[in-house]
Amino acid sequence: MVQIQDAYKWINNNDPSNALMTNIKVIIPAFNEADSIANVIKEIPKNVSEIIVVNNNSTDDTALNARDAGATVLTENRMGYGYACLMGINYISKQSKTPDIIVFMDGDYSDYPEELSKVVKPIVENDVDFVIGARTKALREEGSMTPQQVFGNALATTLMKWFFGASFTDLGPFRAIKYSKLLELEMEDKTYGWTVEMQLKVLKKGFTYTEVPVRYKKRIGISKVSGTVKGTIFAGIKILGWIFKYSLK
């Protein structure tokens, strides 16, 4: 805890949005998010060390707009959310300066990027290993999550509670984790199962975790997962597959 606290400077006025941060890197997987990605980048707190957008085989101006907004842009042509996240992690692993915290968020502008300070606060102040930005009903814009998303989250988190005693309420993509702990997870899922794999491995390894309620709004554009029947089915299969796999270990 001391090491992380020494790496950060905080303005202690009970407003986490005013936190000044260093040694935090943000990874944003993005597929055809040209209309939203610049908004996301511009609203991330300015004191993060680096914003990394992984262009996941986009056919629009996602990469150009992200670069123009000030992000580092990587290219991962293999389609899959997990592939994009792994590309970002691999890029960071080759840097000379090791970050303390990695934040993941989507590029569709459904999250409120300025709440990054709120999401990382438990790590910095309380030495928590892993934090989920939970999209609680009270803070969600109406219609921002599809019925299948709401049902899938409820089912997955309920199963994790039954099988592992977990207290997760969401599989939210807006999340923060200590870099050292992320490496210990040895993430491997390449597509739809990335988020649940991370949470299951956090549970299995006994890492400390918590959730922070965050706001959530309607995304710009159509979801590549919940917005299609194919995406919804494959995401559901992946999520349930990871849960049952780990329940047998």
Backbone as CSV, one residue per row, in Angstrom:
resi,resn,N_x,N_y,N_z,CA_x,CA_y,CA_z,C_x,C_y,C_z
1,MET,0.824,-1.199,0.000,0.000,0.000,0.000,0.864,1.256,0.000
2,VAL,1.922,1.254,0.772,2.785,2.421,0.856,3.388,2.738,-0.503
3,GLN,3.811,1.679,-1.223,4.442,1.895,-2.520,3.485,2.600,-3.478
4,ILE,2.234,2.142,-3.521,1.273,2.741,-4.423,0.931,4.157,-3.978
5,GLN,0.749,4.354,-2.694,0.417,5.687,-2.223,1.543,6.666,-2.508
6,ASP,2.773,6.217,-2.424,3.902,7.092,-2.719,3.938,7.467,-4.196
7,ALA,3.337,6.650,-5.040,3.363,6.912,-6.474,2.270,7.870,-6.919
8,TYR,1.411,8.255,-6.004,0.264,9.086,-6.347,0.173,10.326,-5.474
9,LYS,-0.458,11.354,-6.017,-0.784,12.551,-5.248,-2.284,12.745,-5.339
10,TRP,-2.911,12.917,-4.199,-4.361,13.056,-4.181,-4.750,14.392,-3.562
11,ILE,-5.768,15.014,-4.089,-6.352,16.191,-3.462,-7.460,15.691,-2.559
12,ASN,-7.290,15.835,-1.263,-8.212,15.246,-0.301,-9.316,16.238,0.070
13,ASN,-10.280,16.342,-0.817,-11.410,17.222,-0.532,-12.736,16.484,-0.684
14,ASN,-12.678,15.171,-0.500,-13.851,14.306,-0.566,-14.465,14.251,-1.962
15,ASP,-13.735,14.655,-2.950,-14.206,14.582,-4.329,-13.207,13.796,-5.150
16,PRO,-13.451,12.478,-5.360,-12.476,11.643,-6.051,-12.225,12.077,-7.486
17,SER,-13.123,12.852,-8.079,-12.900,13.285,-9.454,-11.753,14.266,-9.554
18,ASN,-11.316,14.809,-8.423,-10.206,15.759,-8.437,-8.865,15.106,-8.132
19,ALA,-8.859,13.779,-8.066,-7.604,13.078,-7.772,-6.601,13.274,-8.910
20,LEU,-5.356,13.513,-8.535,-4.278,13.609,-9.517,-3.527,12.294,-9.507
21,MET,-3.353,11.703,-10.694,-2.829,10.357,-10.741,-1.635,10.250,-11.676
22,THR,-0.706,9.368,-11.322,0.373,9.003,-12.230,0.488,7.487,-12.206
23,ASN,1.205,6.956,-13.172,1.436,5.508,-13.247,0.153,4.690,-13.404
24,ILE,-0.809,5.258,-14.023,-2.030,4.548,-14.396,-2.103,4.552,-15.914
25,LYS,-2.328,3.398,-16.490,-2.507,3.296,-17.941,-3.905,2.752,-18.230
26,VAL,-4.490,3.252,-19.285,-5.842,2.875,-19.676,-5.791,2.109,-20.991
27,ILE,-6.488,0.975,-21.027,-6.595,0.174,-22.249,-8.045,0.218,-22.722
28,ILE,-8.238,0.619,-23.982,-9.581,0.716,-24.565,-9.641,-0.112,-25.844
29,PRO,-10.245,-1.295,-25.817,-10.464,-2.037,-27.061,-11.510,-1.294,-27.887
30,ALA,-11.325,-1.197,-29.190,-12.264,-0.426,-29.997,-12.444,-1.029,-31.379
31,PHE,-13.683,-1.297,-31.715,-14.035,-1.783,-33.056,-15.117,-0.871,-33.618
32,ASN,-14.778,-0.116,-34.640,-15.717,0.811,-35.284,-16.376,1.766,-34.282
33,GLU,-15.538,2.481,-33.561,-16.008,3.471,-32.584,-15.565,4.880,-32.980
34,ALA,-15.538,5.157,-34.286,-15.052,6.450,-34.763,-15.864,7.618,-34.210
35,ASP,-17.155,7.422,-34.005,-18.021,8.515,-33.562,-17.920,8.795,-32.063
36,SER,-17.321,7.879,-31.326,-17.321,8.026,-29.863,-15.944,8.099,-29.238
37,ILE,-14.938,7.539,-29.883,-13.656,7.323,-29.218,-12.986,8.620,-28.763
38,ALA,-13.102,9.683,-29.544,-12.473,10.950,-29.140,-13.123,11.502,-27.872
39,ASN,-14.443,11.353,-27.756,-15.139,11.809,-26.544,-14.627,11.073,-25.315
40,VAL,-14.448,9.750,-25.463,-13.954,8.937,-24.349,-12.567,9.414,-23.926
41,ILE,-11.685,9.549,-24.874,-10.296,9.925,-24.578,-10.228,11.299,-23.913
42,LYS,-10.974,12.252,-24.429,-10.912,13.622,-23.919,-11.440,13.764,-22.497
43,GLU,-12.307,12.836,-22.060,-12.887,12.949,-20.726,-12.176,12.088,-19.680
44,ILE,-11.152,11.360,-20.085,-10.329,10.627,-19.121,-9.460,11.636,-18.378
45,PRO,-9.336,11.530,-17.049,-8.487,12.471,-16.298,-7.114,12.625,-16.936
46,LYS,-6.648,13.859,-16.988,-5.441,14.180,-17.737,-4.160,13.608,-17.146
47,ASN,-4.202,13.207,-15.888,-2.976,12.769,-15.241,-2.689,11.275,-15.363
48,VAL,-3.466,10.546,-16.161,-3.095,9.152,-16.412,-1.828,9.157,-17.268
49,SER,-1.033,8.131,-17.131,0.244,8.086,-17.838,0.078,7.892,-19.337
50,GLU,-0.875,7.049,-19.725,-1.035,6.743,-21.153,-2.409,6.161,-21.401
51,ILE,-3.018,6.578,-22.477,-4.279,6.001,-22.947,-3.966,5.183,-24.187
52,ILE,-4.279,3.900,-24.130,-3.946,2.980,-25.217,-5.242,2.480,-25.857
53,VAL,-5.459,2.851,-27.083,-6.611,2.363,-27.838,-6.136,1.243,-28.748
54,VAL,-6.761,0.091,-28.602,-6.409,-1.044,-29.456,-7.469,-1.157,-30.547
55,ASN,-7.101,-0.768,-31.741,-8.001,-0.776,-32.880,-8.189,-2.217,-33.344
56,ASN,-9.385,-2.751,-33.112,-9.635,-4.170,-33.327,-10.282,-4.415,-34.697
57,ASN,-9.477,-4.161,-35.758,-9.904,-4.418,-37.134,-11.054,-3.506,-37.574
58,SER,-11.051,-2.269,-37.110,-12.096,-1.311,-37.495,-12.039,-1.006,-38.987
59,THR,-13.208,-0.693,-39.534,-13.287,-0.319,-40.942,-13.619,1.166,-41.102
60,ASP,-13.638,1.897,-39.982,-13.917,3.330,-40.024,-12.689,4.104,-39.538
61,ASP,-12.885,5.320,-39.070,-11.766,6.173,-38.661,-11.456,6.088,-37.166
62,THR,-11.738,4.958,-36.554,-11.458,4.800,-35.126,-10.000,5.117,-34.807
63,ALA,-9.079,4.514,-35.519,-7.653,4.700,-35.238,-7.231,6.152,-35.429
64,LEU,-7.665,6.768,-36.518,-7.309,8.157,-36.802,-7.841,9.091,-35.726
65,ASN,-9.110,8.921,-35.359,-9.719,9.801,-34.364,-9.100,9.611,-32.988
66,ALA,-8.742,8.371,-32.666,-8.103,8.108,-31.368,-6.724,8.747,-31.314
67,ARG,-5.986,8.632,-32.384,-4.640,9.223,-32.434,-4.719,10.749,-32.366
68,ASP,-5.665,11.318,-33.077,-5.833,12.765,-33.063,-6.231,13.281,-31.678
69,ALA,-6.916,12.439,-30.915,-7.347,12.830,-29.571,-6.238,12.651,-28.533
70,GLY,-5.099,12.077,-28.948,-3.965,11.979,-28.046,-3.641,10.608,-27.517
71,ALA,-4.312,9.588,-28.012,-4.069,8.230,-27.523,-2.961,7.541,-28.307
72,THR,-2.338,6.562,-27.667,-1.468,5.619,-28.365,-2.382,4.620,-29.061
73,VAL,-2.179,4.368,-30.324,-3.053,3.455,-31.062,-2.274,2.212,-31.483
74,LEU,-2.787,1.065,-31.096,-2.236,-0.223,-31.503,-3.223,-0.885,-32.451
75,THR,-2.748,-1.827,-33.240,-3.621,-2.535,-34.173,-3.632,-4.021,-33.865
76,GLU,-4.830,-4.559,-33.662,-5.019,-5.999,-33.485,-6.076,-6.433,-34.485
77,ASN,-5.641,-7.110,-35.524,-6.554,-7.489,-36.602,-7.369,-8.736,-36.300
78,ARG,-6.966,-9.488,-35.295,-7.772,-10.657,-34.907,-8.965,-10.160,-34.104
79,MET,-10.150,-10.459,-34.579,-11.353,-9.942,-33.946,-11.573,-10.592,-32.579
80,GLY,-11.875,-9.766,-31.604,-12.166,-10.293,-30.273,-11.749,-9.315,-29.183
81,TYR,-12.639,-9.088,-28.244,-12.362,-8.167,-27.135,-11.118,-8.601,-26.367
82,GLY,-11.018,-9.894,-26.108,-9.867,-10.409,-25.378,-8.572,-10.237,-26.142
83,TYR,-8.613,-10.473,-27.455,-7.417,-10.252,-28.275,-6.923,-8.815,-28.121
84,ALA,-7.852,-7.862,-28.152,-7.486,-6.452,-28.050,-6.880,-6.134,-26.688
85,CYS,-7.488,-6.651,-25.623,-6.961,-6.409,-24.280,-5.572,-7.012,-24.114
86,LEU,-5.391,-8.216,-24.631,-4.089,-8.872,-24.536,-3.024,-8.113,-25.325
87,MET,-3.394,-7.533,-26.452,-2.468,-6.710,-27.217,-2.006,-5.510,-26.392
88,GLY,-2.943,-4.880,-25.693,-2.592,-3.748,-24.853,-1.666,-4.138,-23.718
89,ILE,-1.930,-5.261,-23.089,-1.094,-5.738,-21.984,0.313,-6.071,-22.493
90,ASN,0.382,-6.722,-23.644,1.688,-7.074,-24.206,2.514,-5.826,-24.512
91,TYR,1.867,-4.804,-25.024,2.545,-3.542,-25.317,3.116,-2.935,-24.029
92,ILE,2.332,-2.929,-22.971,2.777,-2.356,-21.702,3.932,-3.157,-21.111
93,SER,3.878,-4.475,-21.274,4.905,-5.340,-20.697,6.295,-5.068,-21.266
94,LYS,6.367,-4.437,-22.434,7.650,-4.161,-23.078,8.196,-2.774,-22.745
95,GLN,7.452,-2.017,-21.958,7.901,-0.683,-21.590,8.872,-0.740,-20.425
96,SER,9.735,0.225,-20.347,10.750,0.236,-19.290,10.179,0.600,-17.926
97,LYS,9.139,1.433,-17.902,8.526,1.847,-16.639,7.249,1.068,-16.402
98,THR,7.204,0.346,-15.307,6.050,-0.493,-14.988,4.951,0.335,-14.336
99,PRO,3.721,0.272,-14.853,2.628,1.016,-14.222,2.173,0.329,-12.938
100,ASP,1.456,1.068,-12.108,0.882,0.489,-10.890,-0.512,-0.063,-11.126
101,ILE,-1.281,0.621,-11.948,-2.680,0.260,-12.141,-3.015,0.275,-13.624
102,ILE,-3.801,-0.712,-14.051,-4.350,-0.747,-15.396,-5.862,-0.574,-15.300
103,VAL,-6.387,0.317,-16.108,-7.834,0.522,-16.183,-8.313,0.084,-17.560
104,PHE,-9.400,-0.677,-17.577,-10.036,-1.070,-18.831,-11.368,-0.341,-18.937
105,MET,-11.675,0.150,-20.113,-12.999,0.721,-20.351,-13.334,0.579,-21.825
106,ASP,-14.617,0.709,-22.136,-15.059,0.579,-23.518,-14.891,1.897,-24.267
107,GLY,-14.911,1.800,-25.592,-14.743,2.972,-26.436,-16.032,3.532,-26.980
108,ASP,-17.179,3.075,-26.452,-18.469,3.470,-27.026,-19.125,4.656,-26.326
109,TYR,-18.453,5.203,-25.302,-18.934,6.382,-24.571,-20.142,6.084,-23.678
110,SER,-20.327,4.814,-23.329,-21.409,4.458,-22.408,-20.988,4.702,-20.958
111,ASP,-19.691,4.600,-20.682,-19.178,4.931,-19.359,-18.974,6.440,-19.254
112,TYR,-18.729,6.896,-18.035,-18.346,8.286,-17.803,-16.852,8.270,-17.476
113,PRO,-15.999,8.549,-18.461,-14.548,8.405,-18.270,-14.000,9.174,-17.079
114,GLU,-14.609,10.310,-16.745,-14.121,11.100,-15.615,-14.252,10.360,-14.287
115,GLU,-15.060,9.292,-14.265,-15.206,8.513,-13.036,-14.060,7.522,-12.835
116,LEU,-13.083,7.544,-13.711,-11.892,6.713,-13.528,-11.275,6.946,-12.153
117,SER,-11.220,8.186,-11.723,-10.649,8.507,-10.407,-11.390,7.769,-9.298
118,LYS,-12.688,7.689,-9.447,-13.541,7.002,-8.473,-13.274,5.502,-8.474
119,VAL,-13.049,4.945,-9.668,-12.837,3.499,-9.788,-11.487,3.073,-9.211
120,VAL,-10.451,3.884,-9.392,-9.131,3.496,-8.887,-8.935,3.840,-7.405
121,LYS,-9.810,4.646,-6.856,-9.620,5.124,-5.481,-9.452,3.988,-4.461
122,PRO,-10.247,2.904,-4.506,-10.038,1.826,-3.521,-8.658,1.178,-3.610
123,ILE,-8.058,1.159,-4.793,-6.718,0.590,-4.938,-5.696,1.504,-4.276
124,VAL,-5.808,2.780,-4.565,-4.823,3.734,-4.067,-4.956,3.952,-2.561
125,GLU,-6.177,4.093,-2.075,-6.377,4.452,-0.669,-6.489,3.246,0.259
126,ASN,-6.998,2.123,-0.258,-7.246,0.968,0.612,-6.511,-0.294,0.191
127,ASP,-5.630,-0.185,-0.795,-4.805,-1.308,-1.242,-5.619,-2.488,-1.773
128,VAL,-6.814,-2.220,-2.287,-7.624,-3.268,-2.922,-6.948,-3.672,-4.227
129,ASP,-7.045,-4.952,-4.578,-6.371,-5.442,-5.786,-7.140,-5.156,-7.067
130,PHE,-8.481,-5.197,-6.994,-9.300,-5.205,-8.193,-10.614,-4.487,-7.911
131,VAL,-11.025,-3.640,-8.847,-12.254,-2.859,-8.667,-13.109,-2.925,-9.930
132,ILE,-14.390,-3.196,-9.740,-15.358,-3.167,-10.830,-16.172,-1.885,-10.726
133,GLY,-16.326,-1.192,-11.838,-17.283,-0.095,-11.906,-18.652,-0.699,-12.169
134,ALA,-19.471,-0.797,-11.121,-20.747,-1.505,-11.213,-21.848,-0.586,-11.747
135,ARG,-22.507,-1.045,-12.789,-23.572,-0.272,-13.429,-24.885,-0.497,-12.696
136,THR,-25.005,0.121,-11.534,-26.185,-0.082,-10.702,-27.417,0.546,-11.357
137,LYS,-28.560,-0.055,-11.095,-29.805,0.371,-11.739,-30.107,1.843,-11.479
138,ALA,-29.852,2.295,-10.262,-30.175,3.672,-9.896,-29.367,4.696,-10.685
139,LEU,-28.195,4.286,-11.190,-27.319,5.217,-11.898,-27.294,4.997,-13.406
140,ARG,-28.088,4.043,-13.885,-28.113,3.748,-15.317,-29.169,4.582,-16.030
141,GLU,-28.796,5.107,-17.171,-29.785,5.757,-18.029,-30.753,4.697,-18.539
142,GLU,-32.018,5.028,-18.599,-33.011,4.067,-19.063,-32.684,3.624,-20.480
143,GLY,-32.642,2.315,-20.685,-32.352,1.771,-21.996,-30.880,1.615,-22.311
144,SER,-30.015,1.961,-21.354,-28.574,1.871,-21.614,-28.069,0.438,-21.609
145,MET,-28.783,-0.447,-20.927,-28.466,-1.877,-20.961,-29.661,-2.625,-21.519
146,THR,-29.404,-3.534,-22.429,-30.483,-4.314,-23.017,-30.998,-5.340,-22.009
147,PRO,-32.204,-5.835,-22.196,-32.730,-6.863,-21.291,-31.808,-8.077,-21.194
148,GLN,-31.195,-8.461,-22.314,-30.305,-9.619,-22.277,-29.037,-9.325,-21.473
149,GLN,-28.565,-8.065,-21.500,-27.426,-7.691,-20.668,-27.780,-7.770,-19.186
150,VAL,-28.925,-7.233,-18.834,-29.362,-7.245,-17.437,-29.520,-8.679,-16.950
151,PHE,-30.166,-9.509,-17.771,-30.369,-10.904,-17.390,-29.038,-11.646,-17.296
152,GLY,-28.169,-11.434,-18.285,-26.874,-12.120,-18.293,-26.019,-11.763,-17.097
153,ASN,-26.006,-10.485,-16.738,-25.256,-10.055,-15.563,-25.799,-10.692,-14.296
154,ALA,-27.123,-10.696,-14.172,-27.755,-11.265,-12.975,-27.470,-12.759,-12.866
155,LEU,-27.570,-13.460,-13.994,-27.315,-14.898,-13.989,-25.869,-15.201,-13.638
156,ALA,-24.934,-14.519,-14.304,-23.512,-14.782,-14.077,-23.096,-14.469,-12.648
157,THR,-23.521,-13.329,-12.131,-23.115,-12.957,-10.773,-23.784,-13.834,-9.724
158,THR,-25.005,-14.281,-10.015,-25.674,-15.208,-9.089,-24.938,-16.541,-9.047
159,LEU,-24.538,-17.046,-10.203,-23.787,-18.302,-10.243,-22.444,-18.170,-9.527
160,MET,-21.784,-17.026,-9.683,-20.517,-16.814,-8.980,-20.731,-16.748,-7.473
161,LYS,-21.859,-16.222,-7.067,-22.177,-16.190,-5.637,-22.407,-17.604,-5.114
162,TRP,-23.167,-18.410,-5.852,-23.462,-19.778,-5.427,-22.202,-20.651,-5.403
163,PHE,-21.419,-20.578,-6.461,-20.266,-21.469,-6.588,-19.034,-21.010,-5.815
164,PHE,-18.856,-19.680,-5.704,-17.603,-19.160,-5.137,-17.783,-18.203,-3.967
165,GLY,-19.037,-17.935,-3.596,-19.269,-17.003,-2.502,-18.941,-15.570,-2.858
166,ALA,-18.961,-15.246,-4.152,-18.584,-13.911,-4.609,-19.676,-12.891,-4.294
167,SER,-19.271,-11.628,-4.232,-20.225,-10.548,-3.988,-20.356,-9.616,-5.187
168,PHE,-19.896,-10.066,-6.355,-20.036,-9.250,-7.562,-21.513,-9.073,-7.921
169,THR,-21.852,-7.898,-8.442,-23.199,-7.655,-8.952,-23.186,-7.333,-10.443
170,ASP,-22.012,-7.231,-11.036,-21.920,-6.804,-12.430,-20.661,-7.377,-13.077
171,LEU,-20.713,-7.485,-14.406,-19.544,-7.851,-15.207,-19.040,-6.620,-15.954
172,GLY,-19.228,-5.458,-15.378,-18.931,-4.198,-16.041,-17.539,-4.125,-16.635
173,PRO,-17.408,-3.610,-17.856,-16.104,-3.504,-18.519,-15.225,-2.387,-17.963
174,PHE,-15.809,-1.433,-17.230,-15.054,-0.342,-16.615,-14.479,-0.865,-15.309
175,ARG,-13.167,-1.154,-15.302,-12.558,-1.847,-14.176,-11.097,-1.453,-14.026
176,ALA,-10.588,-1.615,-12.831,-9.189,-1.278,-12.547,-8.557,-2.405,-11.753
177,ILE,-7.278,-2.644,-12.009,-6.574,-3.714,-11.320,-5.097,-3.347,-11.188
178,LYS,-4.481,-3.734,-10.093,-3.039,-3.544,-9.951,-2.345,-4.290,-11.092
179,TYR,-1.378,-3.665,-11.684,-0.688,-4.287,-12.820,-0.056,-5.624,-12.428
180,SER,0.565,-5.671,-11.258,1.214,-6.917,-10.824,0.202,-8.045,-10.681
181,LYS,-0.992,-7.721,-10.207,-2.031,-8.739,-10.042,-2.582,-9.172,-11.401
182,LEU,-2.699,-8.228,-12.321,-3.161,-8.563,-13.667,-2.247,-9.592,-14.310
183,LEU,-0.937,-9.411,-14.160,0.002,-10.368,-14.731,-0.153,-11.747,-14.091
184,GLU,-0.438,-11.778,-12.791,-0.628,-13.059,-12.097,-1.830,-13.825,-12.620
185,LEU,-2.811,-13.112,-13.155,-4.021,-13.784,-13.634,-3.769,-14.618,-14.889
186,GLU,-2.727,-14.275,-15.636,-2.415,-14.985,-16.880,-3.662,-15.111,-17.754
187,MET,-4.223,-13.982,-18.104,-5.459,-13.945,-18.883,-5.276,-14.637,-20.234
188,GLU,-6.330,-15.291,-20.690,-6.221,-16.059,-21.924,-7.419,-15.958,-22.864
189,ASP,-8.592,-15.583,-22.371,-9.759,-15.557,-23.247,-9.573,-14.508,-24.345
190,LYS,-9.940,-14.872,-25.553,-9.703,-14.000,-26.700,-10.944,-13.225,-27.134
191,THR,-12.107,-13.609,-26.633,-13.320,-12.978,-27.163,-14.250,-12.496,-26.047
192,TYR,-15.416,-13.105,-25.965,-16.473,-12.584,-25.106,-16.316,-12.904,-23.627
193,GLY,-15.445,-13.835,-23.298,-15.345,-14.272,-21.913,-14.329,-13.523,-21.070
194,TRP,-13.721,-12.491,-21.616,-12.625,-11.781,-20.944,-13.013,-11.277,-19.555
195,THR,-14.135,-10.573,-19.461,-14.494,-9.944,-18.187,-14.767,-10.974,-17.101
196,VAL,-15.531,-12.016,-17.442,-15.853,-13.012,-16.426,-14.629,-13.851,-16.072
197,GLU,-13.745,-14.107,-17.044,-12.510,-14.826,-16.733,-11.707,-14.062,-15.691
198,MET,-11.585,-12.748,-15.860,-10.832,-11.941,-14.911,-11.429,-12.039,-13.508
199,GLN,-12.744,-11.936,-13.419,-13.386,-11.977,-12.107,-13.257,-13.347,-11.456
200,LEU,-13.381,-14.394,-12.242,-13.238,-15.743,-11.688,-11.816,-15.996,-11.198
201,LYS,-10.830,-15.530,-11.946,-9.445,-15.744,-11.537,-9.097,-14.905,-10.308
202,VAL,-9.677,-13.726,-10.192,-9.511,-12.910,-8.977,-10.033,-13.683,-7.762
203,LEU,-11.187,-14.323,-7.934,-11.757,-15.112,-6.839,-10.876,-16.307,-6.497
204,LYS,-10.443,-17.030,-7.523,-9.644,-18.231,-7.302,-8.315,-17.937,-6.621
205,LYS,-7.729,-16.796,-6.934,-6.435,-16.435,-6.363,-6.562,-15.720,-5.024
206,GLY,-7.774,-15.445,-4.617,-7.966,-14.813,-3.323,-7.578,-13.344,-3.287
207,PHE,-7.605,-12.676,-4.432,-7.295,-11.252,-4.460,-8.423,-10.467,-3.787
208,THR,-8.088,-9.331,-3.240,-9.122,-8.476,-2.669,-9.809,-7.715,-3.806
209,TYR,-11.101,-7.490,-3.638,-11.851,-6.801,-4.686,-13.026,-6.043,-4.087
210,THR,-13.535,-5.108,-4.844,-14.723,-4.372,-4.438,-15.393,-3.827,-5.683
211,GLU,-16.588,-3.303,-5.514,-17.302,-2.637,-6.596,-17.544,-1.181,-6.220
212,VAL,-17.540,-0.330,-7.212,-17.843,1.086,-7.048,-18.995,1.421,-7.981
213,PRO,-20.102,1.916,-7.479,-21.218,2.269,-8.367,-20.810,3.378,-9.340
214,VAL,-21.094,3.172,-10.617,-20.783,4.177,-11.630,-22.018,4.445,-12.482
215,ARG,-22.034,5.607,-13.085,-23.116,5.958,-13.998,-22.911,5.237,-15.343
216,TYR,-23.996,5.106,-16.068,-23.928,4.403,-17.347,-24.992,4.997,-18.258
217,LYS,-24.630,5.258,-19.522,-25.563,5.883,-20.463,-25.627,5.085,-21.758
218,LYS,-26.566,5.444,-22.580,-26.688,4.769,-23.872,-25.432,4.998,-24.690
219,ARG,-24.949,3.934,-25.259,-23.727,3.994,-26.049,-23.971,4.702,-27.369
220,ILE,-22.905,5.164,-27.986,-22.965,5.690,-29.351,-22.780,4.516,-30.307
221,GLY,-23.716,4.334,-31.211,-23.636,3.215,-32.143,-24.316,1.970,-31.592
222,ILE,-24.150,0.883,-32.307,-24.796,-0.391,-31.950,-23.775,-1.330,-31.331
223,SER,-24.161,-1.976,-30.233,-23.267,-2.911,-29.564,-22.944,-4.087,-30.471
224,LYS,-21.666,-4.476,-30.463,-21.236,-5.621,-31.276,-21.551,-6.941,-30.590
225,VAL,-21.899,-6.861,-29.305,-22.218,-8.074,-28.549,-23.714,-8.146,-28.290
226,SER,-24.205,-7.299,-27.387,-25.613,-7.364,-27.011,-26.538,-6.843,-28.099
227,GLY,-25.978,-6.133,-29.083,-26.801,-5.580,-30.151,-27.119,-6.569,-31.259
228,THR,-26.561,-7.770,-31.199,-26.833,-8.783,-32.211,-27.193,-10.102,-31.544
229,VAL,-28.010,-10.892,-32.234,-28.397,-12.200,-31.693,-27.168,-13.096,-31.555
230,LYS,-26.322,-13.104,-32.595,-25.109,-13.931,-32.569,-24.210,-13.536,-31.402
231,GLY,-23.991,-12.231,-31.248,-23.133,-11.763,-30.164,-23.668,-12.143,-28.804
232,THR,-24.969,-11.990,-28.620,-25.587,-12.322,-27.342,-25.430,-13.800,-27.021
233,ILE,-25.670,-14.651,-28.013,-25.586,-16.103,-27.796,-24.153,-16.518,-27.475
234,PHE,-23.203,-16.046,-28.267,-21.810,-16.436,-28.043,-21.275,-15.891,-26.724
235,ALA,-21.675,-14.669,-26.372,-21.248,-14.110,-25.089,-21.797,-14.935,-23.944
236,GLY,-23.067,-15.333,-24.044,-23.668,-16.145,-22.996,-22.976,-17.489,-22.844
237,ILE,-22.667,-18.123,-23.962,-21.982,-19.415,-23.926,-20.610,-19.277,-23.283
238,LYS,-19.874,-18.238,-23.673,-18.536,-18.011,-23.120,-18.587,-17.787,-21.616
239,ILE,-19.480,-16.930,-21.190,-19.578,-16.583,-19.772,-19.933,-17.804,-18.935
240,LEU,-20.947,-18.528,-19.361,-21.346,-19.717,-18.607,-20.261,-20.787,-18.658
241,GLY,-19.579,-20.897,-19.796,-18.500,-21.876,-19.921,-17.390,-21.631,-18.922
242,TRP,-16.985,-20.366,-18.766,-15.932,-20.033,-17.799,-16.385,-20.325,-16.372
243,ILE,-17.617,-19.997,-16.061,-18.110,-20.219,-14.690,-18.129,-21.710,-14.355
244,PHE,-18.667,-22.522,-15.247,-18.750,-23.946,-14.962,-17.373,-24.604,-14.990
245,LYS,-16.483,-24.095,-15.839,-15.114,-24.603,-15.866,-14.446,-24.408,-14.523
246,TYR,-14.574,-23.213,-13.966,-13.915,-22.927,-12.689,-14.629,-23.554,-11.498
247,SER,-15.904,-23.832,-11.654,-16.625,-24.491,-10.561,-16.161,-25.923,-10.372
248,LEU,-15.527,-26.511,-11.401,-15.067,-27.890,-11.334,-13.612,-27.999,-10.907
249,LYS,-12.923,-26.843,-10.776,-11.495,-26.875,-10.430,-11.316,-26.971,-8.925
